[in-house]
Amino acid sequence: MNYYISALVAGTDGFPEFAEWINSVGDRHLGVELTAFTHDDAYWEKLCDLMPRLSCPVTFHGPYVQIEATSDLNSEAHRWLMESYGRVFALAAKYHAGHVVFHYSQKQFAEDTRQQAQDNAYAVMKKLTAQASEQGVFCVIENLCRQKQGIHLFSNDEYNEIFQRIPQASALIDIGHAHVNGLDIERFLYTYRDRVKGFHIHNNDGRTDQHMDYHQGTADIRQIMHWAAVYTPHAHMVLEYEPHEHLSHTEFLEEIEELRGWVAEGK
C-alpha cells in the first residue's frame, strides 16, 4: 500500500516545489498526487517539466476545469474531454502513475435533464476505461459530493451501479464526499474490494465538502482505514487537502505515519 499527499494543498503555483519536497523524503512508499489540468498551457508545461525530476510514486488527478463528461457526445466539449484525457493517460503511462482520477460531472441537474446526462457520462466512462486499459493506466471513477442545490448526477445506489454496468471500471472512494452523501463505505469496499484502487482522505461536518484535516470533522477515519486494510490492502491512500489547510512538512509526515498505523491495526 502506497501513501500520497495531493499537491492540491499547495495551489496551482506551488505544486512543483511541493512535489519535489515529497520526492526528497526518500520514502519509496510515499508519493504525490498531481492534478493534470489541460486548460492552461503554462500549467501543463510545468507539469511535464516536473515529471522527469521525480522518482517517488505518482498518481494523477484528471482535469476538471473546462471539462464536463455529461456534454453532448457530438460537441466540441466532448472532443476536448477525450483529447485531454488522452494526453493525461499518455503522461501517466510514460511515468507509471498509479492511477488517474476521473470526475463524471462538475454540475447539478434538473430531474428532466439527468437521464440524458447520465447516458452521456456512461458513454465517456466506458470509453475512458477501455482507453486507459489499452495504455496500461487505471482510470478511477471518484464518488462526487452532492451540492445544496439541484440534483446530483448519480445517487449512492447509482454510483454503485456504475461498477456493475462497467465490469472493467475501477473506483476511488473520496471519504469526505462519501460522508456528506451517506455512502455506506464498508459495504462498497466489501462488494468491490480490489476494484477500489484508492481513497481521498479528508474530513468535514457531514453536511458540506470542506476538505479539512482528517482530525477535524465527524467521519471516523480510523475505522475506515481498518476497513481498507481488510478489503482493499493494495489501494492508494491520498491525503487531499485544499490550500486553507496549513500543515508543516513534519505534520504531513506525522499524519502519513498515523494512517499507516491505523491500517496496520486493521489487518
N, C-alpha and C positions, 0 to 999 in steps of 0.2 A: 504494500500500500504506500503510495507516494502522497506527500502533502505539498500544497501550493499556497501561495499568497497572491491574490489578484492585485495587479498593478492599478486597478480602478482607484484605489485609495490615494494614489499619487497624482491623479489627474492626467490630462492628455499631454501636458508639457513635461511632467516629471517621470513618466513611465520608464524611459531608458535607464536613468540613474537608479531607480528603484529595482529594476530587473538586474542591473549589474551588481547592486548590493547583495541580492539573494544569491546570485552566481558566486560572489566572493565568499559566502559562508562555507562552501565546500562540502555540503551535505548532499550525497548522491540521491537521497530520497526527499529532498526539499527543492521545489521549483517555483516557477512564476506562471500565472495565467495572464496573458496579454490580450487586449481587445484588438481585433483585426479590423479596424474601421477602413472602409474603402471610399468614403465620400470625400475625403480630404487627401489630396495627392502628397502633400508635405508630410502628413502623419504616416501614410503608407510607406513613404521612403524612409522615414525614421525607423519604422518597424523592420523593414527589410535590411537596413544598415545594422540594426542591433543584433539580428539573429545569429550571424557568424561569430559574434563575440561571446555567446552564451554556451556553456557546457552543462548547465543544470537542466533538470527536466522542465519541459514547457507544455502548457496547454493554451489553446486559443479560445477566446470568446468571439463568436462570429459577429459580423456587423449588424447593427440595429438602428443606426441613424440613416435616414433616407432609404430605408429598406422596409418592405411590407409584403409578407408572404401571402396575404389574402387578396392581393391585387389581381385584376383580370389577367388571365393566362395569356392573352394576346397583347398585353400592354407593354409599354416601354419600361414601366416599373418592374414587371416580371422579368423582362430580359435583363435589366440591371441587377436584380437579385441573383439570377443564375450566373451571370458573369462575375459578380462579386464573390459568391461562394466558390466558384471555380478557381479564382485567384487565391482565396484563403486555403482551400484544400491543397492546392499545389504547394503553397508555402509550408503548410502543416506536414505534407508528405516529405518535403525536402529536409525538414529539420526534425522529423519523427515526433511531432507533437502528440501528446497523449489523447487529446480529443479536440473537437471544435463544437462549441455550444451554439445551438440554434434557437431563436425566438420565433414562434409561429404567428405572432401578431403584436403590434405596438398599439392596437386600438381596442376600444369597446364598441359594442354593436347594438342596434335595434333588433328586436326579435325577427322582424320580417327580412332582414338582410343577413342574418347569422348563418343560415344554411348554405347560401352560396359562398360566403366567406370561408366556412369550414371546408367546402368542396375544393376551393382553390388552395387552401393550406394543405389539405391532404395530398393534392397533386404535387405540390412543392416538396413535402416531406418524403414522398415516395421517390421522387427524382433525386433529391439530395442524399437520401440514404443509399441509393444504388450508386450514385456518382462517387460518394465518399468511399464506399467499399471498394470500388474499382481502383481508387487511388491509394488504398491502404490506410484510410483515415476513419476514425469513429466520429460521425456527426451525431451529437447527443441532443435530444429534444428536451428542453427545460420546461418545467411546470411554471407558468407565469402567474403573476399576482392579480387577482381581481381588483378593480378600482371602485370608487364610491359611486360613480355614475355609469350608466349603460350596463350592458350585459357582456360578460366575459366570453371569449370565443369558445372555450371548452370548459365545461364543468369538471369537477373531480372525476366523476364517472366517465365522462367523455375523454378526459386525459388518459385514464386507464385504458380506454378502448383503442386509443391510437396504437398501442403495442400489441393488441390482438389483431387489428386490421393490417398492420405493417409488421410482420413477424421478424424482419431483419432490423427493425429500428431499435436504437439504444436510448436510454433516458439519463438525464441529470436531474436530481432532486434538489431544488432550492429550498432549504429548510425554512427560511423566513417566509417565502411565498406559501409554502405548504401550511405554515402556522396560521396565516391570515385566511387562507382558503378552507381550512379544516380538513385537509387531505390526511387520510389515515396512512402515515408513513410506514408503520410496521407492516401493515397489510400489503402495501405496494412493494416493499422490499421482499417480503415473503413470496409474493406472486412472481416477481420478475428477476429477482436475485442478480446474477452476473450481467444481466442486460442493463442494470443500473451502473453506469460507468463512472459516475462522480456525484459529488454534493457541493453545493454552495452553502457555506456556513456563515450565518449572521443571525441576528435576533430582532424582535420587535414586540409591541404590546398586544399582538393578536388582532389588531384592527387595521393597521396600515403598514406598508412596506418601508421600514425605517433603516434597514441595513446598519443596525447598531452592533457594537461589540457583543459577542455571544454571551458575555457575562451579564449583560443587561437584558431586559425584556422577559417574556414569560414562557418561551419554548424551552423544553428540557433537553438541552444539547447533549448532556452526558448520557441520557437514556438513548438518544438517537445514535450516538457513537457506539453504544453497546449493540444496538440492532445492526448497525453497519458491519460490525465485527463478525456477526453471525451470518448475515445474508449476503453481504457484498464485500468480502475481505480484500478484493483487488481494486476497489473503487478509488478514484482520485478525490482527496479531501481538499477543498479550496476555500480558504478564508476570503470572503468577498465583502470588504467594507468600502464605503464611499468616503470622499475626502473630508467629511465632517468628523470622522474618527481619527484621533491624533495619537497613534501609538509610536513609541520609540522602537528602534530596531530590536533592542533587548526584549521589549514587551511582546513584539511579534513572535520572537523565537520562544519565549516562555509559553505563549498560547499554543504554538505548534507542539511543544513538549507535553502540555496538558492534554491536548486532543489525542496524542499518541498514547498517553497513559489511560485515557478513558476507553479507547479502542482495545487496548490490552486487557482491561478489566472485563470486557465483554466476551473475550474469547473463551 
